[in-house]
Amino acid sequence: MADEMVLRAQRFINLTYMDGSLLGIPKLEENGRTGWTVMYALTRALQYEMNISPLSNSFGPTTLSTIQTKYGQIDENTVPSGNFCRIIQSALYCKGYDGGDIDGQYNARVRAAVSQLKDHMGVTYAFPGTGLQPKVIKGLFNMDAYVSVNNGSNNVRAVQRWLNGQYTQRKDFFIIPCDGHHSRDVAKSMLFAIQYELGMADGVANGAFGPGTQAGLKTRVLDVGSTGVWVQLFTAAMELNKRPTTFTDSFTSSVATNVRAFQEFMQLDMTGRGDFRTWASLLVSYGDQTRPGTACDGITKITPARAQSLKDAGYLYIGRYLYNPATTLPEKEIQPGELDTIKAYGLRCFPIYQTWARSVDYYTTKQGFTDVMTAVYKAQEHGFKNGARIYFAVDYDAVDDEVTSHVLPYFESVRATMTQLGSPYKIGVYGPRNVCARVTGKNYADSCFVSDMSSGFSGNLGYPMPDKWAFDQIATKTIGTGAGAIEIDNNIATGWDTGQGDFLPRPSLKQDIGFNLSYWDALLSEIQAYMASIGRPGGPRIYTVEQCLGEVMINQDATISSSVRMFRMRKALVQTSAFWEFCHYSLKDMVEDAGVGLYHTGVIPDWGKDLPGVSRLVDSSTGVAKISGRTCILARNNAINAGLLEGELMQHLDDGHRWTMWQKSNKDNAFNVGMVPYMHIWGADGKAGDIAETPMRRPALDYTPAETSEILRRYQGSGDQAVSDNALRQPLYAIFEKYNRIIRES
């Protein structure tokens, strides 16, 4: 919304400095809206009035010292000119304060506005009166807010005002925002404050968490009964980290309780005291970098000697990269046999996906799709089982606007694509705190691997640790000696994600890959000819052969490709079962599906009671692959019991459980088709809960024709009709396998 006085300020700049382009003061758009462009122009105008050259957008040391040297402070007695005063008045309006009439008079309205500004900054006692001191002017000529904005915390604002009032007269401490939000400037101001209290002189204190600061904090341990400024600093740090506490100068038992909760959250010793490691975790993202971690990640192959070094050093979880398209760092990607070594030494591995990912332009929805397809392919190739969590990396300093415009849409695409594939793997996010918090806040990922070692990232400075963190990367170190020496990033682990300790063997035969659309016409022609030759038996159908084939070979190809690679089975097994069933979806099936819906929603609770041939009131074979709620539960339970799937067991005779799974099977084609491999595995395991079959070898890449025929028959059931239909499905399998073989061998 346009502000009339801001508009007048813009006009003042444009009219007063008509030759601004020559002077170095750009012409402003007269729109009545404040912003950095306006503040930069006002800063340049102020510099011009003080004969500073060249002009700059920055209100830096020269501008500050010139005001100090020439005027000491600006008030009604020292304001050098009418235009100088008008610039001050314009800046006040751009900050939301009453600057008078922009008339060049440092009058009562201006003095009242200055008093209000300094009160909001918290510097009334440091800078009494109605004059503008150089640091107050510097704080006026920027976009920092000194009132709560965007639901800012009153408690955080109290800390900000206290810091300003306490330390603003020190040489290198400048007025920070008082908007109720933690930020990079506030984080640095806390370090300055601590250094001043440690006795560091101006010019020595630098706002960095260096050796002197760390040594000093090790002597400032707080406990119940401690009082004074050190308790204020400690509880201020707790407030800035969004921990429930009270900003106070007394370390009470209540404070100690809150400290223990923070220590537990950060995986620190739960002492309840303000000890060094707790100070460090409150002040900088990486905390105390000497902390021993139980997790690590690296770009070096885990050999037996290195695995022993890691185990001896107390490491349990190893982060390794799924893919490395570059020719550099040859061991970055998981190497053949490496996961076997990790398993043999009792270690566990969590997978990371990163190719470039070091600039904002990388993050697009298209890239999200590509990355998931590649990550899933590589995870399956390396042998990660269903349910592992892949951490997709944001390995650069993404500012908040870039998170909104690029990173979140990328992860939305990652989530959607993983869901399309049947959710074979969970999704984690690697990156700075703000990235992790926002991505998990949208439920695009459920776990964070936080790049806290990059303490200078704007996404780490001023942001608390995200709630859903699993790994905290704090330092690079080398462990072991000789052949066992390995450089790693040391990570603190919560135990939220323990990776995997058992892996599928690498396939000795080539696995199937995605369908190549250049073969579509030939495949369709061959399938249509075959279905016509058998008369497509079974009565009136809903969908054409082309529609059914398109759903299986195109719409659900990614889901099918992903699921068969996971379980090392041939794609044609799933294609044959799904296509055959979809081709035979009839009006009778449609009526039965409607009946299930009407029954469970209570519209017609006795639906089908008197209809001949319609007896499935609770359940029906539904969806593309015609999977009922009951058989879906049985196949799913079998996979859970076999360690192939994560989840809670369900009751296949329970109406509510059957209805839940029926709806998923009916409404979500990707879920439905993604269940076919589990149906085949259940069939091979003997179909527990159904008509028992003799257990056989689970589907494999080297399945014999006899095994293939038997597993396809078991999908149909038992009896003469299943045997008869199975004979008709064998030629279909041969057609699908012919094209799959051509594609995987090309």
N, C-alpha and C positions, 0 to 999 in steps of 0.2 A: 504494500500500500504506500502510495506517495505521501510524503510529509512536506507541508508547505514551507516550513523553515529550512529543511534540508534543501529544498528546491531553491530557496533564496540564497543559501550558502553556495550552491553550485553556480548560480547566476553571478554572485559576487566574484567568485574566482574567474569566471569567463570574462566578465566586464573589466575587472581590475587588471587582469593580466592578458589583455587582448593579444599581445604578441607572445603569448605563452609558449608557442612552439619554438620561438627563437630563444626564449628565456630558459626553456627546459621545463615548463609547466604545461602539461597537455590540456586541451579543451575538454571539459566534462560534458557528458550527456545530461541534459537537464530533465531528470525524471523523478526527482524527489526521493530517491532511494539511496541510503548510505551504503558504503562498502569500501573495500581496500582501495579502489581507484580514486575515490573521493579523499580518503585519508592520505594517500600518496601525494595528491595534488596539494592538499593543505600543508603537508610536511615540506614540500618543495617551496610553497609560497612563504612559509615561515623562514626557511633557510635564505630565500631571496631577500627578505626584509632585513636579515642580519648580515647580508653581504657574504654569505658562504658560497664558495664555488669549488668544484662543480656541484650542482644540485643533485640530490639523491632521494630515492624513495625511503631510504633507511633513516630512522631517527637514531643516529649512531653517536659515538663518542664526541665527534666534532660539534654536532648540533647541541648536545647536552652541555659540553664544556663552554661553548660560546654563550649560552644563556647564563650559566653560572658566573662566568667571568664578567660579562657585560652588565648583568642586571641582578644577579643573586637570586631574586625571585620576581615574578611578574605580579603587580598589583596596581591599584589606581595611581600610585605615585611613580611607578617605574615603567609602566607600559610605554614603549618607545614611540609608537605612532598609532594613528587611527586604524590603518590597515592591519597592523600587528594585532590590535585588539579585535578587529573584525575576524581575523583568522582564528583567534581563540574562541570568539563567540560562535563561529561556524562549527568548530570542532565540538564545542559543548552540545550544540543542537544535533550533530551527527552521533553523539553518544547518548542522546535522549534527555539532555538537561536544558533548562531554560537559559539561553545565551543572550537574553535581551533582544533588542531589535536589529542586531548586526549593524549597529550605528557607530562603532568605534569608541563606545563609552564603557569603561570598567565600572559599571554602576551597581546599585544595590541588588539588582536581579542577577548580575554576573557573580557578585560576591556570594549570594545565597546559593547559586548553582555550584560554585567552587566548594563551599562548605559541605554541601550535600555529596558531591563527588568524593571528597576526601573521607567523609564518613563512610560511604559505601566501600571505599578502598581499605578502610581500617587504619588510616594514617592520621587521624585527627590529633592524637597526642604527639606523634612524631613530627608532624608539620602543622602546628596550630595556626589559627588565623584564617583569613580569606584570600591570602596570596597563593600564587601557583609556583611551587618549587620546581626545579628542573626535572626531577624524577616524576613528579605528578604530571607535568606537561608531557613528558615521554609517554606516560600511561594514558594520557588523553588522546594522543595522536596514533592510536591503533584500534583494532577491532575487538579488543578484550572487553568483556562485560564485567561490571562491578555490582550487578544485581543478579539474583537467581534467574536463570533462563533454562528453557527446555527441561522442566522438571528437575532442576538442580537440587542437590541436597543442602538443607540448611546447616547440617552438621559440617559438611565439607566446606561450605562457605565460611563458617565460623573459623575453621582452621586457616583458610586462605587470608581472612582479614587479620587474624592473629599474627601470622607470619609477616604480613606487610607491616603491621604496627611494630612488631618486635625487631625487625632486622633491616628495614628499608633505608636506614641511615648508614648502613655499611656500604662501602664503596661499590662492590660488584653485585649487590642485591638490588634488583629492580622490582617495581610493583608488579605483582602477578594478578591474573584475573580473580574475581570473587564471584564466580557464576555458579558455584555449587558442583563443579565437575573437576575431577582429577585430570591432569594433562602433563605434557612434557615439561612445561615451564614450572608447574607446581612441584613435580618430582625433583627437578633440579634445585628449586628453592629449598626443599627439605634438606638436601645434602649441604647446601650453603649454611643453613641454620645449624646443622649438627657440627659442621667444621668451625663455625664461629664459637659455639659453646665448648668445643674442644680447645679453644684458645688460639686457633689459627688467625694470623694477621691478614689484613686486606692485601690482596696480591698473592697470598699463599693459598687461601681458600679458593677452590676452583669449581665446586659443584660436581666433582667426580668422586667415585667410590674407590679411591686409591689406597695404597698401603698405609698412609698416615691416618686416614679416616677409619680404616678397618682396625688398626692397632688401638686407636682411641676408643672405639666402640666396645672392644673386648674388655675394657676396664669400666664400662658403664652398664653393669648388669643390674636390672631392676627386679624388685620382689615386693610382695605385699608389705606395705609400710613405707615404701619409697615415696618421696614427694619432690615437688619442684619442677623446674623447666625440663629436665630430662624425661619426666613422666608425661609432661605436656607434649613433647616431641614424639614420644613413643605412641601415645594414644592418638595423636594426630596422624601418624603413619597408619595406625589401625583403621581410622576413619577413612583415609584416602584409599585403603584397600578394601573398602566396603565390608569391613568386619563389624559385627554388632558390638559396640562399646560406647563409652562416654568420653568425650574430649575433656580431660581433667588433669589436675596436677597432683592427684593422689592415686597411688597404685593399690586399689582395694582388692578384696577377694573376688568381687564381681569382675574386675578387670582381669584377674588371673584366670578365671573360668573362661572368659572370652579368648584369652591368649592360648589356652590349652586347645580350644576348638580350632583356632587358626593353625596351631602347630600340627594338629592331627590332619587338617586339610592339606597342609604343605608337606606332610611326611617328615616332620621334625620331631625331635624328642619332646614329649609332652611334659615339660617342666612347669608350665604356667608362669615362667619368669621371662623377663625381657633380656634374654641372653644374646650373644653375638649372632648366632645363626638365625634367630628370630628377627633381630634388627635387620640383618642382611636381606632376608626374604621380604621384608616390608619395604625396603628402600630401593632395591635394584632387582630386575627380573631374574637374573641368574642366581641371586642369593649368595650363599657361601659356596664358592666353587671347589672347596676341598671336601665337600660332602661325598661320601661313598655312594655310588649308585648301584642298582641291581639290574639296570637295563643300559644298553648302548646301541649305537648305530654306526655304520662305517661303510667305506667303499673298498674294503680289502677282503679277499676270500678267507673264509674261516677254515683253516687247515687243522689237522689234529693237534699240532703243537700250539697253534693260536687258541683253539678251543680249550685246551688245558689251561693256558694262561688266563683266559676269561673266567673259567670255572674257579681257578685258584684265587682270583681277585674278587669273587663273590657275585659275578654276573649270572643272571638267570635268563634274560630275554635279549635277543639280538635282532636289531632292525636291519634288514637287507633289501636292496633294490631289485625290483622285478625286471627292469628293462633299462638298457643303456644303448641308444642308437648311435652314440658318438664313438669315434675310434680311440679317443683318449680314455684314460681310467679303465683299462681293460678288465679289472676285477670288480668294477662297480656292480654289474649285474650278477645275480646269484649264479655260481658256477656249477657245472655238472658234478654231482657227488657231494656238494657242500651241505645240503640239507641232511643228507645221511650222516655226515660228520656231526652236525649240530645235534641230531637225535642221539647219536651214539654217546655223546658226552653229557647227556641229560640236560641239554640246553633247549630253549624254545625260540622260535623266530616269528617276528611280525613283519609283514611285507610293506614296502614303501614304493609309491609310484611317482617318479619325477623324470622328465626329460629335460626341458629347458626351464619353464616356469619361473623365470627371473624378471619379468616385466609385465606391466598391466595388459599389453596388447595380446599376450598369450591367452588370456582368459576370456573365452567366448563359449557360447552354447554348443557350437559345432565342435570345438576342441574338447569340451566335456564329454560329448558322445564318443569321439575318437579315443580319448584317454581311457574311458571305461572299457571299450571294446578291446583295446590293446592290453590293459591291465588284467582283465579277466582271462584273456587268451594266455598271457604269460604266467599268471598265477596257476592256471590249470596245467600248463606245460611244466612248470617247476614242481608241481605236486601238492600245492596247498589244497586242503580239503574245504568242502562247503562250510561256510560260517566264519572263515578267517576274515580279519578286518584289514582292508587295504587303506593306507594313509596316502591321500592325494596331496601333493605339496604346493604350498604358496611360499616360495623361497625368495621373497623380496619384501621391501618395506612398503607394503600396500597401505596408503592412507585411507581414511574412512570413506571418502567419496568414491575411491576406486573399488573398495569392497562392495559398495552399493551398486555401482555401474557395471562391474565386470566379474568380481569374484563370486558374488552370490548367484548371478545367472549361470555361471560356469558350474557351480555345485548343484544348482537346481537341475541342470542337465545331467550331471553325474548321477544324482539320485534317480531321475526318471529313467535313464538308460539302464542302470543296475536293476531297477524294478522290471523293466522290459525283458531283461535277461532271466528273470525269475529269481532275483536277489540271491545269486550264488555266494556273494561275499558281502560283508558289512562294510560300511564306509566310515573312514576316519579322515581327519584333516590335520595336516602339518602346517604350521605357520605361526606368526606372531599372535599374541594374546587376543587382540581385537578381532583378527580374522577368525580365530578358533571360536571365540564367544559368539560371533554373529552367525557363522555357518551352523554351529550346533544349535543356536537359538532358533534357527529356521527348520531344524530337524533334517537338514540335508546330510548331516553326519552325526554320529552318536558318540564320538570319542575324539579327544584332542591329543596331538603330539606337539607340544609347545616349543617353539624355537626361542627359548628365553636367553640362550647364549648371545643372541643379537640384541644386547641391552639398549643399543642406540636407536633401534627401530622405533618409529613413531607409534607403531602398533603395539609396542611393549611398554614404552615410557608412559606412565600415567594410567595404565590399564591394570585392573586386578586379574589374578589368575582365573581362567575360565573354570566353571564348575565341573565340566565333564572331562577333566584332563586325565590321561592315562600315563603319559611320559612327559618329562620336563628336561629338556636338553640344556645343560648348564656349563659344560666345559669340554675342550678337546684335550686328550691326554694319551700317552703311550704306556702300555703295560707289557709285561713280559720281556724276555731277553732272547737274543739269538734268533733261532727259527720261530720262537713263540712270540716275538715282539710284534705288536699291532697297534696302530693308531686308531682311536675310537672317539666318538663323542659320548661323554658320560651323561647318562640320563637317570633321573629319579623316577621311580615307578610307583604307581598307586596300587597295582594289582587288578585294576579295572579291566585291562587287556593283558592276557598272559601269552598271546601269540599261539602258535601250534608247536607241538613237540613230536608229532607223527605225521608222515607225509606219504602221499601216493607215489609209487615208483614212476620214473619217467617211462613213457610208452616206448616199446621197441619198434612198433609199427607206426606209420603215419596216421595221425588223427584227421578227422573230417574238419573242414573249414566252411566258411559261409558260401551260400549259393551264388554262382556266377550267372547273372541275368542273361548273358549272351546265349545260354543254353535253354532259356525258357520256352521258346517256340518248339524246339525239337522235343523237349520233355513233355510239354502239353499235348502235342500231337500223338506221341507214343502212349501216354496215359489215356487220352480220350479213345484211341483205337482199342486199347485193351478193355476199358470199361464197356465200350459198345459191344465187344466180342462176347462178353459174359452177360450182356443184357442188363447190366447194373441191377441185379436182383434185389427184391425186398420191398416193392411197392412204391407209392408216390413219394417223391423227395422234395425238400425245400430248396436246396441249393444245387447249382449246376456243377459239373465236374470241374470246370475252369475256376469257379468261385472257391470250391473246396481246395483245389490244388494251390491257388493263389494265397489262401489263408495259411496253408502249411509251409509252402516253399518261399514265400515272400514276407508276409506279415509276421509270421512267427519264426522265421529262419534264425534270427539272432538268439532267441530263447532256446531253440532246439540245439543250435551249434554249441552254445555255452554249456547246456546241461549234459550233452553226450560227451563233451571233452572232459567235464568234471568226473564222469564215471567210466571213462575209457570204453565206451561202447560205440557201435556203428550208428550213424545218423539215420540210416534207412530203417532201423527198428522203430524209431519214434515216428518217422514220416509215414511208414506203412500203417501203423496202428491209428494215428491221428487222422490221416486222409481217409482210410476205409470207414472209420466211424462217422466222420463228418459227412461223407457221401451218403450215408444211410440215415441221416437225421430226417425223420419223417413227420407227417402231421400227427401221428400218434405220440411221438416224442414231444412235440410241441404241446399237446393237450396234457400230457403227464407233467411237463415242466410247469405249466400254468396251475395244475392241481396242487403241486407241492407248494407253490407260492401262496395260493389261496388258503391252503390248509394251515401253513405256519403263521400267516398274518391274521388268522382268525376270521377271514371273510366268509369262507364256507368250510367250517371245521370238519364236516363229514363228506367233503368232496370225493367223488369216485365210489361212494359206497354202493350205489346201485347201477354203476356203469359197467357193462360187460367188457372184460379185457383191460380195465383200468383199476389196478389194485394198489399202486404205489402212492399212497397218500402222503407219507412222510418223506419220501426220497425218490429220486429218479436218476437215470444215467443221463448226464447233461453236458452241454458245452461241446467244443470242437471234438474232443476225444471221448465224449460220452462217459464221463467218470461220475459216479454217484458220491454223495456225501459219505456213505458208509465205506465204500472201497477206498475213497480218498484218505479217510482216517486210518484204515488198516495199512495202506501202503506207507503212509506218513509215519505211523507208529513203528512199523518195521524198520524204516530208515533211521529213526531216532534210536531205537534199541541197538541198531548195528553201528551207531556212531557216525552215520553218514549225513545227519541233519540235526541241527539244534532246535530245541523247542520242548513244549510240554506235551505229554501223552494225552490223548483224548479218548473218550468212550464211544465206540462205533455203534452202540445200540442206544445211545442217549439222543433224544430228539433234538435238544438244543445244540449239541455238538454236530450232529449231522446237518442241521439247518445252517450252521455257521460255515461249514466246509462246502455244502451244496451251493450256497450263494457265491462263494469265491470261485468255484468251478463253473458256475453258470454265467457269471458276470465278467470274469477276467480271463480272456482267452490265453494270455501269456501264462497265467498260473495253471490253467487247465492243461495246456500242452506241456508245460514244465513238469507236471506230475507224471507224465507218461514214463520217463525213465525210472521213477520210483515204483510205478506199477509193474514194470518189467523186473526190477530187482525183487520186489515182493513176490512176484510169480516164481522167480528162480529159487527164492528162499523157502517156498512151500506154501505160500498164501495162508499164513496163520490167520485164524479168525474166519476163514471161508472154507469152501470145500477143499480139504487138504490135498496137496500134490507132493510128490516125492521131490525133495530138494535137489537142485541141479546147479551147475556152475553159473555164476552170475554173468550177465552179458559182458562180453569182452571183444577187443578188436580182432581177435583170432577165432571168433565163434565159428563152429562148423555149420554146414547147411542143416544138419539134423538139429543142432542146438537152436539155430535160428528159427526153424519151423516150430519147434516145441515151445519156445518162449512166446512166439506170436500166437500160437494156439491158446496158451494159458491166459493171454490178455482177453481173449474172447470168452473164456470159461471152459466148461466141460460139456460133454454130450455130443450128439451127432451133428447138431447145427454148428457148433464151434469147430468141429473137425472139418465139416464141409466148407465153411467160410474160410478156414485157414488154408485149405488147398487153393482157393481162389486168390488168396493174398500173397502166396509165394511168388507168382510172376510180378506182382507189384513191387515186392521187396527187390527183386532182381533189377527192375527198371530203375528204381531209386538208387540202388547201390552202384549201378553202372555209371550214372552221372556223378555221383559223389566221388567215385574212384577217379574219374577223369579230372575232376576239379582238384582233388587233394594231391594228385600226382603231377599236375601241370606246374 
